[in-house]
Amino acid sequence: MTGPTIRTRRTFGPTILVGLAGSVLTAVAGTREWATSQGDAAGIKIDAAVTGSEASPLVAALALVALASWGVLLVTRGQVRRVLAAVGLLASLGASVSVLVGFAQAQDAALDAAIDQGATGDVFVTGLTAWFYASGIGAVLAALAFAAAVISAPGWPAMGTKYDAPAARRAEPVSDEDMWRAIDEGRDPTS
């Protein structure tokens, strides 16, 4: 093996782990509370919260696309991997942009939720939760891992052909007569 091939294979495990962790973090954090707001209604404290799914629904959806891309990327080979990594990269970048757009939307939605619950007055306390930041960090990690996969995925180790369909492993087509002959001889015609 040459030097670049060894280095390419060494990136396989860490890239997959970072990418999966980032995608899962984004998917989970994208459905949790992103922003809270506190107000006052005739002396009664009003607390309201908004989830990421309410403020920016694309985050969780695109994170699931990225997660699915990792799953399919593991069972494919060659240039198909590069295309799937590019799809995952686009999904992760889209999730990152959606998190940025959700920065203002989440706070505004939390404020509106407090007002809808009857909060009045001039003083409202609105803030972002750690889940908001976690979703952004996860999306960036997934995007970085997908970028590395676009570059090096075709050189990564692939699953063996053992699990491919029998017709895909054979160069010559198998006729129905050959299949029946194999059954008559007590052999499995699919192996």
C-alpha positions, -999 to 999 in steps of 0.1 A, spaced: 0 0 0 11 35 -7 14 63 18 -17 83 8 -39 51 8 -28 43 43 -36 78 54 -70 77 36 -79 45 54 -70 59 88 -95 87 83 -124 63 79 -132 56 116 -127 91 130 -146 107 102 -175 84 105 -176 88 143 -175 126 142 -200 127 114 -225 104 132 -221 122 165 -226 156 148 -257 144 129 -272 127 160 -265 158 181 -282 181 156 -312 158 152 -317 155 190 -310 192 198 -331 203 169 -362 190 187 -355 204 222 -362 238 237 -342 264 220 -354 296 236 -373 306 268 -391 338 277 -403 351 310 -428 378 315 -453 392 341 -491 389 340 -506 409 369 -478 399 393 -478 362 381 -446 350 365 -452 336 330 -426 312 315 -428 301 278 -405 281 257 -401 273 220 -385 241 206 -362 240 176 -388 222 156 -412 252 161 -386 279 154 -367 262 126 -382 229 115 -356 223 88 -328 217 113 -341 183 126 -353 172 91 -319 180 75 -301 163 104 -320 131 97 -311 133 60 -274 137 71 -278 107 94 -293 86 67 -265 96 44 -239 82 69 -258 49 70 -259 45 32 -223 58 29 -211 29 50 -225 2 26 -215 17 -8 -183 19 -26 -162 42 -48 -176 73 -64 -211 66 -51 -197 73 -17 -184 107 -28 -219 116 -42 -236 105 -9 -210 125 11 -218 155 -10 -256 151 -3 -248 148 34 -226 179 32 -254 199 16 -279 187 43 -254 196 71 -248 230 56 -285 235 53 -290 226 89 -262 250 99 -279 278 80 -313 269 95 -298 272 130 -284 306 122 -318 317 109 -334 302 140 -313 325 162 -338 354 159 -368 333 151 -366 312 183 -363 343 206 -392 360 188 -413 329 190 -406 325 227 -416 361 233 -448 356 213 -455 325 233 -452 344 266 -475 371 253 -500 345 242 -501 331 277 -511 366 290 -478 382 298 -479 419 297 -456 447 307 -425 462 293 -399 438 307 -394 404 292 -364 381 296 -357 360 266 -327 337 262 -314 308 242 -308 274 258 -278 251 254 -298 230 230 -297 258 204 -259 260 206 -256 222 206 -276 219 173 -253 245 157 -222 227 169 -235 193 157 -244 207 123 -209 222 119 -192 189 130 -213 169 106 -205 193 78 -168 191 85 -169 153 85 -189 152 53 -163 175 37 -136 151 47 -157 122 33 -161 139 0 -123 141 -3 -113 107 10 -144 84 9 -136 66 -24 -103 53 -8 -120 40 23 -124 3 29 -156 -12 15 -178 -41 25 -169 -74 9 -189 -88 -20 -200 -117 3 -233 -99 9 -239 -88 -27 -267 -105 -46 -255 -137 -62 -261 -124 -97 -238 -94 -89 -209 -116 -79 -210 -138 -110 -198 -126 -144 -219 -150 -164 -258 -150 -161 -274 -180 -145 -302 -197 -164 -332 -213 -148 -319 -247 -159 -287 -242 -140 -307 -232 -109 -328 -263 -111 -297 -285 -117 -281 -270 -85 -312 -278 -65 -313 -314 -79 -277 -318 -69 -284 -306 -33 -266 -273 -37 -279 -238 -28 -283 -221 -62 -281 -186 -46 -246 -190 -32 
